[in-house]
């Protein structure tokens, strides 16, 4: 299993919409659930910086994760949600040992 970990800085005026889209039942998780290799998402908010978030997306393997990112729906949702954040960065893909 792998965990794809992303860091986001959220625009103050879009916090509620960001949390709605990126949470465990949000638009991203709904898209990912179409793939059988998807295992869940966690949305974490920094206690000291409430505009900083981390998402942890869990997948069976890297191949399935990469295949999902090639889907047209992924690009559409990425563009639609782009207005919600100031920045995003892939922290890394981590393998469960």
Rosetta blueprint (number, residue, H / E / L):
1 X L
2 X E
3 X E
4 X E
5 X E
6 X E
7 X E
8 X E
9 X E
10 X E
11 X L
12 X H
13 X H
14 X H
15 X H
16 X H
17 X H
18 X H
19 X H
20 X H
21 X H
22 X H
23 X L
24 X L
25 X L
26 X L
27 X H
28 X H
29 X H
30 X H
31 X H
32 X H
33 X L
34 X L
35 X L
36 X L
37 X L
38 X E
39 X E
40 X E
41 X E
42 X E
43 X E
44 X E
45 X E
46 X L
47 X L
48 X L
49 X L
50 X L
51 X L
52 X E
53 X E
54 X E
55 X E
56 X E
57 X E
58 X E
59 X E
60 X L
61 X L
62 X H
63 X H
64 X H
65 X H
66 X H
67 X H
68 X H
69 X H
70 X L
71 X L
72 X H
73 X H
74 X H
75 X H
76 X H
77 X H
78 X H
79 X H
80 X H
81 X H
82 X H
83 X H
84 X H
85 X E
86 X E
87 X E
88 X E
89 X E
90 X E
91 X E
92 X E
93 X E
94 X E
95 X E
96 X L
97 X L
